[in-house]
Amino acid sequence: MDSRLPGSSGLLGSLRGLADGLLGSAHDRLELFTIELHEEKYRLIQSFIWISSIVFLAALALVFVSFALVVLLWETARMTAIAALAAAYVLGLIAAVIGFKRHLRQQPRPFAGTLAELKNDRECIRGEN
């Protein structure tokens, strides 16, 4: 008697093996993508919370420090104090924008792991690896 399963050899068996390999590879890549998507979402939420806290507290600090300085210098140099505060705020804004741009350039490329695995898969299929 033949102990082989029907369709386990020949062209049909090869096609099944190929389909199984392709589905397994697609499953692995999709799983990697979902993990990276979750990490990106977590990182984005965490950044938003930090930025919101910093902006809120910085705004409060600027308002109260500015108010205190203007009140303190009301009789002697109120316009100078207001102009100096405005200049300091503009310089701070410029520094923050430059720092934020630098921060964005240093961030890792989203889904880099998934893209690298897909590239490796293509190279393997082409026989370049």
PyMOL commands that place a pseudoatom at each C-alpha (Angstrom):
pseudoatom trace, name=CA, resn=MET, resi=1, chain=A, elem=C, hetatm=0, pos=[0.000, 0.000, 0.000]
pseudoatom trace, name=CA, resn=ASP, resi=2, chain=A, elem=C, hetatm=0, pos=[1.053, 3.573, -0.604]
pseudoatom trace, name=CA, resn=SER, resi=3, chain=A, elem=C, hetatm=0, pos=[1.581, 5.388, 2.726]
pseudoatom trace, name=CA, resn=ARG, resi=4, chain=A, elem=C, hetatm=0, pos=[1.724, 8.850, 1.176]
pseudoatom trace, name=CA, resn=LEU, resi=5, chain=A, elem=C, hetatm=0, pos=[-1.163, 11.257, 1.615]
pseudoatom trace, name=CA, resn=PRO, resi=6, chain=A, elem=C, hetatm=0, pos=[-3.094, 12.150, -1.515]
pseudoatom trace, name=CA, resn=GLY, resi=7, chain=A, elem=C, hetatm=0, pos=[-1.668, 15.264, -3.107]
pseudoatom trace, name=CA, resn=SER, resi=8, chain=A, elem=C, hetatm=0, pos=[1.446, 15.284, -0.897]
pseudoatom trace, name=CA, resn=SER, resi=9, chain=A, elem=C, hetatm=0, pos=[3.859, 14.852, -3.778]
pseudoatom trace, name=CA, resn=GLY, resi=10, chain=A, elem=C, hetatm=0, pos=[4.282, 16.132, -7.247]
pseudoatom trace, name=CA, resn=LEU, resi=11, chain=A, elem=C, hetatm=0, pos=[3.088, 19.462, -8.541]
pseudoatom trace, name=CA, resn=LEU, resi=12, chain=A, elem=C, hetatm=0, pos=[0.101, 19.738, -6.209]
pseudoatom trace, name=CA, resn=GLY, resi=13, chain=A, elem=C, hetatm=0, pos=[2.266, 19.059, -3.165]
pseudoatom trace, name=CA, resn=SER, resi=14, chain=A, elem=C, hetatm=0, pos=[4.810, 21.629, -4.310]
pseudoatom trace, name=CA, resn=LEU, resi=15, chain=A, elem=C, hetatm=0, pos=[2.086, 24.220, -4.819]
pseudoatom trace, name=CA, resn=ARG, resi=16, chain=A, elem=C, hetatm=0, pos=[0.685, 23.511, -1.379]
pseudoatom trace, name=CA, resn=GLY, resi=17, chain=A, elem=C, hetatm=0, pos=[4.149, 23.846, 0.140]
pseudoatom trace, name=CA, resn=LEU, resi=18, chain=A, elem=C, hetatm=0, pos=[4.710, 27.107, -1.716]
pseudoatom trace, name=CA, resn=ALA, resi=19, chain=A, elem=C, hetatm=0, pos=[1.318, 28.458, -0.640]
pseudoatom trace, name=CA, resn=ASP, resi=20, chain=A, elem=C, hetatm=0, pos=[2.008, 27.418, 2.948]
pseudoatom trace, name=CA, resn=GLY, resi=21, chain=A, elem=C, hetatm=0, pos=[5.391, 29.161, 2.862]
pseudoatom trace, name=CA, resn=LEU, resi=22, chain=A, elem=C, hetatm=0, pos=[3.916, 32.324, 1.361]
pseudoatom trace, name=CA, resn=LEU, resi=23, chain=A, elem=C, hetatm=0, pos=[1.085, 32.418, 3.887]
pseudoatom trace, name=CA, resn=GLY, resi=24, chain=A, elem=C, hetatm=0, pos=[3.508, 31.812, 6.746]
pseudoatom trace, name=CA, resn=SER, resi=25, chain=A, elem=C, hetatm=0, pos=[5.786, 34.596, 5.529]
pseudoatom trace, name=CA, resn=ALA, resi=26, chain=A, elem=C, hetatm=0, pos=[2.859, 36.976, 5.051]
pseudoatom trace, name=CA, resn=HIS, resi=27, chain=A, elem=C, hetatm=0, pos=[1.608, 36.121, 8.545]
pseudoatom trace, name=CA, resn=ASP, resi=28, chain=A, elem=C, hetatm=0, pos=[5.027, 36.844, 10.064]
pseudoatom trace, name=CA, resn=ARG, resi=29, chain=A, elem=C, hetatm=0, pos=[5.306, 40.162, 8.228]
pseudoatom trace, name=CA, resn=LEU, resi=30, chain=A, elem=C, hetatm=0, pos=[1.791, 41.184, 9.219]
pseudoatom trace, name=CA, resn=GLU, resi=31, chain=A, elem=C, hetatm=0, pos=[2.489, 40.299, 12.839]
pseudoatom trace, name=CA, resn=LEU, resi=32, chain=A, elem=C, hetatm=0, pos=[5.702, 42.357, 12.770]
pseudoatom trace, name=CA, resn=PHE, resi=33, chain=A, elem=C, hetatm=0, pos=[3.802, 45.254, 11.210]
pseudoatom trace, name=CA, resn=THR, resi=34, chain=A, elem=C, hetatm=0, pos=[1.112, 45.174, 13.920]
pseudoatom trace, name=CA, resn=ILE, resi=35, chain=A, elem=C, hetatm=0, pos=[3.754, 45.140, 16.657]
pseudoatom trace, name=CA, resn=GLU, resi=36, chain=A, elem=C, hetatm=0, pos=[5.524, 48.114, 15.100]
pseudoatom trace, name=CA, resn=LEU, resi=37, chain=A, elem=C, hetatm=0, pos=[2.204, 49.916, 14.627]
pseudoatom trace, name=CA, resn=HIS, resi=38, chain=A, elem=C, hetatm=0, pos=[1.437, 49.423, 18.316]
pseudoatom trace, name=CA, resn=GLU, resi=39, chain=A, elem=C, hetatm=0, pos=[4.887, 50.746, 19.256]
pseudoatom trace, name=CA, resn=GLU, resi=40, chain=A, elem=C, hetatm=0, pos=[4.438, 53.807, 17.031]
pseudoatom trace, name=CA, resn=LYS, resi=41, chain=A, elem=C, hetatm=0, pos=[1.013, 54.504, 18.539]
pseudoatom trace, name=CA, resn=TYR, resi=42, chain=A, elem=C, hetatm=0, pos=[2.409, 54.208, 22.070]
pseudoatom trace, name=CA, resn=ARG, resi=43, chain=A, elem=C, hetatm=0, pos=[5.344, 56.482, 21.212]
pseudoatom trace, name=CA, resn=LEU, resi=44, chain=A, elem=C, hetatm=0, pos=[3.024, 59.053, 19.634]
pseudoatom trace, name=CA, resn=ILE, resi=45, chain=A, elem=C, hetatm=0, pos=[0.689, 59.111, 22.647]
pseudoatom trace, name=CA, resn=GLN, resi=46, chain=A, elem=C, hetatm=0, pos=[3.628, 59.352, 25.035]
pseudoatom trace, name=CA, resn=SER, resi=47, chain=A, elem=C, hetatm=0, pos=[5.105, 62.257, 23.052]
pseudoatom trace, name=CA, resn=PHE, resi=48, chain=A, elem=C, hetatm=0, pos=[1.743, 64.020, 22.984]
pseudoatom trace, name=CA, resn=ILE, resi=49, chain=A, elem=C, hetatm=0, pos=[1.379, 63.751, 26.769]
pseudoatom trace, name=CA, resn=TRP, resi=50, chain=A, elem=C, hetatm=0, pos=[4.893, 65.099, 27.360]
pseudoatom trace, name=CA, resn=ILE, resi=51, chain=A, elem=C, hetatm=0, pos=[4.454, 67.938, 24.871]
pseudoatom trace, name=CA, resn=SER, resi=52, chain=A, elem=C, hetatm=0, pos=[1.077, 68.902, 26.327]
pseudoatom trace, name=CA, resn=SER, resi=53, chain=A, elem=C, hetatm=0, pos=[2.471, 68.984, 29.858]
pseudoatom trace, name=CA, resn=ILE, resi=54, chain=A, elem=C, hetatm=0, pos=[5.474, 71.034, 28.827]
pseudoatom trace, name=CA, resn=VAL, resi=55, chain=A, elem=C, hetatm=0, pos=[3.410, 73.526, 26.844]
pseudoatom trace, name=CA, resn=PHE, resi=56, chain=A, elem=C, hetatm=0, pos=[0.858, 73.976, 29.628]
pseudoatom trace, name=CA, resn=LEU, resi=57, chain=A, elem=C, hetatm=0, pos=[3.429, 74.449, 32.392]
pseudoatom trace, name=CA, resn=ALA, resi=58, chain=A, elem=C, hetatm=0, pos=[5.654, 76.649, 30.258]
pseudoatom trace, name=CA, resn=ALA, resi=59, chain=A, elem=C, hetatm=0, pos=[2.713, 78.896, 29.380]
pseudoatom trace, name=CA, resn=LEU, resi=60, chain=A, elem=C, hetatm=0, pos=[1.787, 79.256, 33.045]
pseudoatom trace, name=CA, resn=ALA, resi=61, chain=A, elem=C, hetatm=0, pos=[5.377, 80.004, 34.012]
pseudoatom trace, name=CA, resn=LEU, resi=62, chain=A, elem=C, hetatm=0, pos=[5.774, 82.579, 31.245]
pseudoatom trace, name=CA, resn=VAL, resi=63, chain=A, elem=C, hetatm=0, pos=[2.547, 84.340, 32.137]
pseudoatom trace, name=CA, resn=PHE, resi=64, chain=A, elem=C, hetatm=0, pos=[3.313, 84.608, 35.837]
pseudoatom trace, name=CA, resn=VAL, resi=65, chain=A, elem=C, hetatm=0, pos=[6.993, 85.500, 35.460]
pseudoatom trace, name=CA, resn=SER, resi=66, chain=A, elem=C, hetatm=0, pos=[6.159, 88.114, 32.831]
pseudoatom trace, name=CA, resn=PHE, resi=67, chain=A, elem=C, hetatm=0, pos=[3.404, 89.567, 34.963]
pseudoatom trace, name=CA, resn=ALA, resi=68, chain=A, elem=C, hetatm=0, pos=[5.710, 89.726, 37.986]
pseudoatom trace, name=CA, resn=LEU, resi=69, chain=A, elem=C, hetatm=0, pos=[8.472, 91.471, 36.011]
pseudoatom trace, name=CA, resn=VAL, resi=70, chain=A, elem=C, hetatm=0, pos=[6.147, 94.027, 34.478]
pseudoatom trace, name=CA, resn=VAL, resi=71, chain=A, elem=C, hetatm=0, pos=[4.580, 94.801, 37.862]
pseudoatom trace, name=CA, resn=LEU, resi=72, chain=A, elem=C, hetatm=0, pos=[8.017, 95.016, 39.478]
pseudoatom trace, name=CA, resn=LEU, resi=73, chain=A, elem=C, hetatm=0, pos=[9.285, 97.434, 36.823]
pseudoatom trace, name=CA, resn=TRP, resi=74, chain=A, elem=C, hetatm=0, pos=[6.008, 99.321, 36.307]
pseudoatom trace, name=CA, resn=GLU, resi=75, chain=A, elem=C, hetatm=0, pos=[7.265, 102.664, 37.599]
pseudoatom trace, name=CA, resn=THR, resi=76, chain=A, elem=C, hetatm=0, pos=[10.796, 102.619, 36.183]
pseudoatom trace, name=CA, resn=ALA, resi=77, chain=A, elem=C, hetatm=0, pos=[11.044, 100.642, 32.949]
pseudoatom trace, name=CA, resn=ARG, resi=78, chain=A, elem=C, hetatm=0, pos=[7.757, 99.060, 32.039]
pseudoatom trace, name=CA, resn=MET, resi=79, chain=A, elem=C, hetatm=0, pos=[8.200, 99.349, 28.227]
pseudoatom trace, name=CA, resn=THR, resi=80, chain=A, elem=C, hetatm=0, pos=[11.758, 98.057, 28.382]
pseudoatom trace, name=CA, resn=ALA, resi=81, chain=A, elem=C, hetatm=0, pos=[10.605, 95.061, 30.421]
pseudoatom trace, name=CA, resn=ILE, resi=82, chain=A, elem=C, hetatm=0, pos=[7.768, 94.314, 28.001]
pseudoatom trace, name=CA, resn=ALA, resi=83, chain=A, elem=C, hetatm=0, pos=[10.078, 94.628, 24.968]
pseudoatom trace, name=CA, resn=ALA, resi=84, chain=A, elem=C, hetatm=0, pos=[12.748, 92.443, 26.576]
pseudoatom trace, name=CA, resn=LEU, resi=85, chain=A, elem=C, hetatm=0, pos=[10.186, 89.784, 27.451]
pseudoatom trace, name=CA, resn=ALA, resi=86, chain=A, elem=C, hetatm=0, pos=[8.797, 89.823, 23.912]
pseudoatom trace, name=CA, resn=ALA, resi=87, chain=A, elem=C, hetatm=0, pos=[12.315, 89.446, 22.460]
pseudoatom trace, name=CA, resn=ALA, resi=88, chain=A, elem=C, hetatm=0, pos=[13.065, 86.577, 24.837]
pseudoatom trace, name=CA, resn=TYR, resi=89, chain=A, elem=C, hetatm=0, pos=[9.844, 84.811, 23.825]
pseudoatom trace, name=CA, resn=VAL, resi=90, chain=A, elem=C, hetatm=0, pos=[10.646, 85.151, 20.128]
pseudoatom trace, name=CA, resn=LEU, resi=91, chain=A, elem=C, hetatm=0, pos=[14.164, 83.775, 20.659]
pseudoatom trace, name=CA, resn=GLY, resi=92, chain=A, elem=C, hetatm=0, pos=[12.733, 80.924, 22.708]
pseudoatom trace, name=CA, resn=LEU, resi=93, chain=A, elem=C, hetatm=0, pos=[10.246, 80.141, 19.956]
pseudoatom trace, name=CA, resn=ILE, resi=94, chain=A, elem=C, hetatm=0, pos=[13.002, 80.039, 17.341]
pseudoatom trace, name=CA, resn=ALA, resi=95, chain=A, elem=C, hetatm=0, pos=[15.118, 77.747, 19.537]
pseudoatom trace, name=CA, resn=ALA, resi=96, chain=A, elem=C, hetatm=0, pos=[12.129, 75.451, 20.132]
pseudoatom trace, name=CA, resn=VAL, resi=97, chain=A, elem=C, hetatm=0, pos=[11.337, 75.182, 16.419]
pseudoatom trace, name=CA, resn=ILE, resi=98, chain=A, elem=C, hetatm=0, pos=[14.980, 74.369, 15.602]
pseudoatom trace, name=CA, resn=GLY, resi=99, chain=A, elem=C, hetatm=0, pos=[15.121, 71.815, 18.409]
pseudoatom trace, name=CA, resn=PHE, resi=100, chain=A, elem=C, hetatm=0, pos=[11.875, 70.182, 17.288]
pseudoatom trace, name=CA, resn=LYS, resi=101, chain=A, elem=C, hetatm=0, pos=[13.115, 69.877, 13.705]
pseudoatom trace, name=CA, resn=ARG, resi=102, chain=A, elem=C, hetatm=0, pos=[16.318, 68.256, 14.989]
pseudoatom trace, name=CA, resn=HIS, resi=103, chain=A, elem=C, hetatm=0, pos=[14.238, 65.894, 17.110]
pseudoatom trace, name=CA, resn=LEU, resi=104, chain=A, elem=C, hetatm=0, pos=[12.133, 64.861, 14.106]
pseudoatom trace, name=CA, resn=ARG, resi=105, chain=A, elem=C, hetatm=0, pos=[15.228, 64.154, 11.995]
pseudoatom trace, name=CA, resn=GLN, resi=106, chain=A, elem=C, hetatm=0, pos=[16.647, 61.873, 14.717]
pseudoatom trace, name=CA, resn=GLN, resi=107, chain=A, elem=C, hetatm=0, pos=[13.508, 59.736, 14.997]
pseudoatom trace, name=CA, resn=PRO, resi=108, chain=A, elem=C, hetatm=0, pos=[13.729, 56.224, 13.618]
pseudoatom trace, name=CA, resn=ARG, resi=109, chain=A, elem=C, hetatm=0, pos=[11.924, 55.519, 10.395]
pseudoatom trace, name=CA, resn=PRO, resi=110, chain=A, elem=C, hetatm=0, pos=[8.460, 54.116, 11.131]
pseudoatom trace, name=CA, resn=PHE, resi=111, chain=A, elem=C, hetatm=0, pos=[8.064, 50.405, 10.374]
pseudoatom trace, name=CA, resn=ALA, resi=112, chain=A, elem=C, hetatm=0, pos=[11.770, 50.023, 9.594]
pseudoatom trace, name=CA, resn=GLY, resi=113, chain=A, elem=C, hetatm=0, pos=[11.752, 46.396, 10.759]
pseudoatom trace, name=CA, resn=THR, resi=114, chain=A, elem=C, hetatm=0, pos=[8.871, 45.432, 8.507]
pseudoatom trace, name=CA, resn=LEU, resi=115, chain=A, elem=C, hetatm=0, pos=[10.391, 47.202, 5.515]
pseudoatom trace, name=CA, resn=ALA, resi=116, chain=A, elem=C, hetatm=0, pos=[13.774, 45.541, 6.117]
pseudoatom trace, name=CA, resn=GLU, resi=117, chain=A, elem=C, hetatm=0, pos=[12.166, 42.090, 6.314]
pseudoatom trace, name=CA, resn=LEU, resi=118, chain=A, elem=C, hetatm=0, pos=[10.200, 42.696, 3.108]
pseudoatom trace, name=CA, resn=LYS, resi=119, chain=A, elem=C, hetatm=0, pos=[13.419, 43.792, 1.389]
pseudoatom trace, name=CA, resn=ASN, resi=120, chain=A, elem=C, hetatm=0, pos=[15.183, 40.645, 2.620]
pseudoatom trace, name=CA, resn=ASP, resi=121, chain=A, elem=C, hetatm=0, pos=[12.279, 38.545, 1.331]
pseudoatom trace, name=CA, resn=ARG, resi=122, chain=A, elem=C, hetatm=0, pos=[12.507, 40.132, -2.120]
pseudoatom trace, name=CA, resn=GLU, resi=123, chain=A, elem=C, hetatm=0, pos=[16.272, 39.564, -2.216]
pseudoatom trace, name=CA, resn=CYS, resi=124, chain=A, elem=C, hetatm=0, pos=[15.780, 35.928, -1.202]
pseudoatom trace, name=CA, resn=ILE, resi=125, chain=A, elem=C, hetatm=0, pos=[13.176, 35.397, -3.918]
pseudoatom trace, name=CA, resn=ARG, resi=126, chain=A, elem=C, hetatm=0, pos=[15.419, 37.021, -6.519]
pseudoatom trace, name=CA, resn=GLY, resi=127, chain=A, elem=C, hetatm=0, pos=[18.353, 34.911, -5.351]
pseudoatom trace, name=CA, resn=GLU, resi=128, chain=A, elem=C, hetatm=0, pos=[20.469, 37.926, -4.399]
pseudoatom trace, name=CA, resn=ASN, resi=129, chain=A, elem=C, hetatm=0, pos=[21.115, 36.816, -0.837]
for i in range(1, 129): cmd.bond("trace and resi %d" % i, "trace and resi %d" % (i + 1))
show_as sticks, trace
zoom trace
